[in-house]
Every structure is written in C-alpha cells, then in structure tokens.
Amino acid sequence: MVSRSSRVDCDVDYLFAQVGPNGVDTRPNCGNMLAGVAPFAVEQGLIAATDGMTSVRVHNVNTGARIDVQIHTPHGQVVYDGNISMDGVAGTAAPVYLNFLDAWGAVTGKLFPTGARINLIDGVEVTCIDAAMPMVLMRAHSLGVIGTESASELDAMPDLLARMERIRLQAGRLMGLGDVSASVMPKPVLVSPGQDPMAIVSRYFTPWKCHTAHAVTGAIGVVTAFALPGTVASRSECIEGEQVFKVAHPSGVIQIAAEVREQAGQLQVVRASVVRTVRKIMEGALQLPADLVFS
C-alpha cells in the first residue's frame, strides 16, 4: 500500500502486509515488493519523474526504515524492459537500485535484540538479529542437514521444520517480539559456508516453508551477520570497507553491497545496496460495496 509520505524526509510511505495461513502480518518489511514501489508511485502521480533517472526515498511504515530507490525514467516515463537478470526470476528487465539507510534494529530497536550475538536454544547455537528483518540464524549442520538442499527437500523434512519452529518461537520471546506463533517474524534461516571468502549459503524460511530463492531483507540480515564477528554466520576475517557479498540460495545467488565501518570500537554495517528488477503484471480497479467498512 503506497501513499505520499507523512514524513518530510521521504517521498512515499510503503506499507507491506504478508498474508499467511494464520492471518495478515503487517510487522515485517519486504524488499522484493519494495522494488515495485517507485515505479508505481511515478505512474500513479504520487511523485514526478525526471528525465533519465528518478530517485525516490521510501519510508517503510512497517519498520520505520528509509530506503533510497533509483529507477530508469527516460523522458520522464517508467521503463520495465532491460537487460538485468536475477537468479530465480525468468527473463530480463530494467534495474531497480535499492539502498537501505537505517534498517538495523528497525523493528526491535537493537541489531542483536537478545543482547548476545549467540544464544543457545533447544541445544542449538543461534544468532537472533534485526537487520532489515528480524531473523534467527542457525548453522545447517547443527540441525543435521548440509545447507545446500533444495527448498522442496527441506520442506519434506517434518522433524526439521518442527524443530526450527520450536526454536523460532523461543527466539521470538528472547527478541522481545512476544508470542510469534501467528506472526511471520522472526524468520528462521539456515546458513552454511560458501565457496569463497565473500560467499555464504542461506536457506530462508517464510517462516513455515523454505523460500525457493531469497528475500532481499533476509539477504541483508544474513550479510550483516556474515560481515560482523561473533555470530553463527561470521566469516573468518571481518574487515572494514565497502564490500560485495554473495548469498547463495536454492535458485542461484543474490549480491549485496554493504559498507562496514568501525563505530564506538565495534564493526557495524552502516549501509546495504542491492539491484532488483520489476515487471508490470496488471492494472485495474477493484470495485467495493459502498457500505464496506475497514477497521
């Protein structure tokens, strides 16, 4: 749901709702859906396009985070055709550039909401992190899997899913989210080593099924845990600077450019960028009864 922003430092407000078997959850953000916000805002006249590239600052109402989005608008018109391809998405399209500015601790108020970078839950070491999306990260081998299985293979392991859900429910309480049995947050994620020093393998759950590719917000959280020391996902050497990380998922790889800086004596991720694509599927009007009341 998109509207002109209520904030003076943003152009549009974006409210995301995830519909699941247990209801509608408006607490999380969604980076993949975010890719469509700027083109929609231009086409609906919420903001004016410029010739060439148009920059839109989006306020995510769910989390309070701000995201700078750039889209191609030659002659002031949104274009969808292009030559950018993404693993897990058919065909090619025009690029959409997403730059996350303040996604760390946006939901819980802390990057590591439990106060520790590793907690022991149900006999498994986990990292509870709030970076673009509250998540609980677990090493794949701690739960008896390799971590490179396909989404369908993992979904066919009821004992694994049940144990991950038990861990997720306990992690939700430790993170200050309360009873998360009907919520999609935190997301459970299995991590394992990648094929090179800048890569990590991730299996992201939504939360009751494994994602066949990967969520953008989830990838930012995984990269944050990968780039910083002391987590279950930390790489062998954590260094400062702007770096491009690779998150391997069941359909390929998603690349995240992240800036790591030392602040108050600790390494912190201060910015994360990713390139997505978007295509227009349909346009129309839904006719609702005049006496319908929304609450």
C-alpha positions in Angstrom: 0.0 0.0 0.0 1.6 3.2 -1.2 0.8 6.9 -0.5 2.5 10.3 -0.3 4.8 10.2 2.7 3.8 11.5 6.1 7.5 12.3 6.7 9.1 15.4 5.5 12.4 13.5 4.7 10.7 10.9 2.5 8.7 10.9 -0.8 6.3 8.0 -0.3 5.0 5.7 2.5 5.0 1.9 1.8 3.0 -0.5 4.0 3.6 -4.2 3.4 1.2 -6.9 4.5 2.1 -10.6 4.4 -0.9 -12.9 4.1 -0.4 -16.4 5.6 -2.4 -19.3 6.9 -2.6 -17.7 10.3 -3.7 -14.2 9.2 -2.3 -11.0 8.0 1.0 -9.7 9.4 2.0 -6.0 8.9 5.1 -6.1 11.1 7.7 -7.1 8.5 9.1 -5.3 5.5 9.6 -7.0 2.1 12.5 -5.9 -0.2 11.3 -7.7 -3.3 7.9 -6.0 -3.1 9.7 -2.7 -2.4 11.2 -2.9 -5.9 7.8 -2.0 -7.3 7.0 0.9 -5.1 8.9 3.7 -7.0 7.6 2.7 -10.5 4.0 2.6 -9.0 4.4 5.9 -7.3 5.5 7.6 -10.6 2.8 6.0 -12.7 0.1 7.0 -10.1 1.3 10.6 -10.0 2.4 10.4 -6.4 5.8 11.8 -7.4 7.1 13.5 -10.5 9.7 11.7 -12.6 12.8 13.3 -14.0 14.4 12.6 -17.4 16.9 9.8 -17.2 16.9 8.5 -13.6 14.4 9.2 -10.8 15.3 8.9 -7.1 12.6 8.1 -4.6 13.0 8.0 -0.8 10.7 5.4 0.6 9.5 5.2 4.2 8.7 1.7 5.2 5.7 2.1 7.6 6.1 -1.4 9.0 9.6 -0.8 10.4 10.2 3.0 10.1 13.2 2.3 7.9 14.1 4.5 4.9 15.2 3.2 1.5 16.5 5.2 -1.4 15.3 3.8 -4.7 16.5 4.7 -8.2 14.7 3.7 -11.4 15.2 4.4 -15.1 12.7 7.0 -16.4 13.8 8.2 -19.9 11.7 11.2 -21.0 10.0 11.0 -17.6 8.5 7.6 -18.2 8.9 4.4 -16.3 10.5 1.6 -18.4 10.3 -2.0 -17.5 12.3 -3.6 -20.3 16.1 -4.0 -19.7 19.0 -6.4 -19.7 19.3 -7.1 -16.0 18.8 -10.8 -15.0 18.3 -12.2 -11.5 18.7 -15.8 -10.4 15.3 -17.2 -9.7 13.5 -14.8 -12.0 12.6 -15.5 -15.6 13.8 -13.2 -18.3 15.4 -9.7 -18.0 14.2 -6.3 -17.0 15.3 -2.8 -16.2 17.3 -2.4 -12.9 15.9 -1.0 -9.7 18.5 0.1 -7.2 17.7 -0.2 -3.5 19.8 1.5 -0.9 18.9 0.6 2.7 19.8 3.5 5.0 18.7 2.6 8.5 17.4 -1.0 8.5 19.4 -2.1 11.5 17.4 -2.6 14.7 14.4 -1.0 12.9 11.8 -3.4 14.5 13.2 -4.2 17.9 15.5 -1.2 18.5 18.6 -3.3 18.6 20.7 -5.1 16.0 21.1 -8.1 18.4 17.9 -7.9 20.4 18.8 -10.6 22.9 21.9 -8.7 23.9 24.1 -11.5 22.7 25.4 -12.5 19.3 24.9 -16.2 20.0 22.2 -17.8 22.1 21.6 -21.5 22.9 18.0 -22.5 22.1 16.9 -26.1 22.2 20.5 -27.2 22.2 21.3 -25.2 19.1 23.6 -22.1 18.8 21.6 -19.4 17.1 22.0 -15.7 16.2 19.0 -13.5 16.7 19.4 -10.4 14.5 17.2 -7.5 13.5 18.8 -6.2 10.2 16.1 -5.3 7.7 14.1 -8.3 9.0 14.1 -9.9 12.5 15.6 -13.4 12.0 17.0 -16.3 13.9 20.0 -17.8 12.1 21.2 -21.4 12.7 24.1 -23.4 11.3 22.6 -26.0 8.9 24.8 -28.8 10.3 23.5 -28.1 13.8 20.2 -29.4 12.7 21.5 -32.3 10.8 21.4 -31.0 7.2 24.1 -29.9 4.8 22.5 -26.5 3.9 22.6 -26.9 0.2 19.4 -28.9 -0.1 16.7 -27.6 -2.4 13.6 -25.9 -0.9 11.4 -28.9 -1.7 13.9 -31.3 0.0 13.8 -29.2 3.2 10.0 -28.8 3.1 9.8 -32.6 3.0 11.5 -32.9 6.4 8.8 -32.5 9.0 11.1 -33.2 12.0 13.4 -30.4 10.8 10.6 -27.9 10.3 9.1 -28.7 13.7 12.4 -28.2 15.5 13.0 -24.9 13.6 9.6 -23.7 14.6 10.2 -24.5 18.3 13.5 -22.5 18.1 11.7 -19.7 16.3 9.0 -19.4 18.9 11.6 -19.2 21.7 13.7 -16.8 19.8 10.7 -14.5 19.3 10.3 -14.2 23.1 14.0 -13.6 23.6 13.9 -10.9 21.0 11.1 -9.1 22.7 8.5 -9.9 20.0 6.3 -11.9 22.3 4.2 -14.8 21.1 5.1 -15.2 17.4 3.1 -18.3 16.7 0.8 -16.3 14.4 3.5 -14.0 13.1 5.9 -14.4 10.2 8.7 -12.8 12.3 11.3 -13.8 13.2 12.3 -15.7 10.0 14.3 -18.9 10.6 17.4 -19.2 8.4 19.9 -22.0 7.9 23.4 -20.9 7.0 26.5 -22.8 5.8 29.9 -21.9 4.3 30.1 -20.5 0.8 32.5 -21.4 -2.0 34.7 -18.3 -1.5 35.5 -15.9 1.4 32.8 -13.4 0.3 30.0 -16.0 0.0 27.6 -17.7 2.4 24.9 -20.3 1.7 21.4 -19.5 3.0 18.1 -21.3 3.2 15.5 -18.7 4.2 12.1 -19.8 5.5 8.9 -17.7 5.3 8.7 -19.0 8.0 6.9 -22.3 7.5 8.3 -23.1 4.1 11.7 -22.6 2.5 11.9 -19.8 0.0 12.7 -21.1 -3.5 15.0 -18.1 -3.9 15.7 -15.4 -1.2 14.1 -12.3 0.3 16.1 -9.1 -0.1 15.6 -8.1 3.5 16.6 -11.6 4.6 19.8 -11.4 2.5 20.7 -8.1 4.2 20.3 -9.7 7.6 22.4 -12.7 6.5 25.1 -10.5 5.1 25.1 -8.4 8.3 25.7 -11.5 10.4 28.3 -12.7 7.9 30.2 -9.4 7.9 30.3 -8.9 11.7 32.3 -11.1 14.2 30.8 -13.4 16.9 27.7 -14.7 15.1 26.9 -18.2 13.9 27.4 -16.9 10.3 30.6 -14.9 10.8 33.3 -15.3 8.2 36.9 -16.0 9.2 38.0 -12.4 8.7 35.8 -9.4 9.4 37.2 -6.2 7.9 36.1 -2.6 7.2 35.2 -1.1 3.9 32.6 -1.4 1.2 32.4 -4.9 0.0 30.2 -7.1 -2.2 28.9 -10.2 -0.5 27.2 -13.2 -2.2 24.3 -15.1 -0.6 23.7 -18.4 -2.3 20.1 -19.6 -2.3 18.2 -22.5 -4.0 17.8 -20.7 -7.3 21.3 -19.0 -7.5 23.0 -16.0 -5.9 21.9 -12.6 -4.6 24.6 -10.0 -4.3 24.6 -7.3 -1.6 26.9 -4.4 -1.5 27.5 -3.5 2.2 29.6 -0.8 3.9 31.2 -2.0 7.1 32.6 0.7 9.4 34.1 0.8 12.9 31.9 2.8 15.3 32.4 3.0 19.1 35.1 0.4 18.8 33.0 -2.2 17.0 32.4 -3.1 13.4 29.0 -2.1 12.1 27.1 -2.4 8.8 26.0 1.1 8.0 24.6 0.8 4.5 23.4 -2.0 2.2 22.5 -1.9 -1.5 21.0 -4.4 -3.9 19.8 -4.4 -7.5 16.4 -5.9 -8.3 14.0 -5.9 -11.3 10.3 -5.4 -11.6 7.7 -6.0 -14.2 4.2 -4.7 -14.6 1.6 -7.5 -14.4 -1.7 -5.8 -14.5 -3.6 -2.5 -13.9 -7.2 -2.2 -12.9 -9.7 -1.1 -10.3 -11.4 -3.2 -7.7 -15.0 -2.2 -7.1 -16.0 -2.4 -3.4 -19.5 -2.1 -1.9 -20.3 1.4 -0.7 -21.2 0.2 2.8 -18.0 -1.8 3.3 -16.2 -0.6 6.4 -12.5 -1.1 7.0 -11.2 -1.4 10.6 
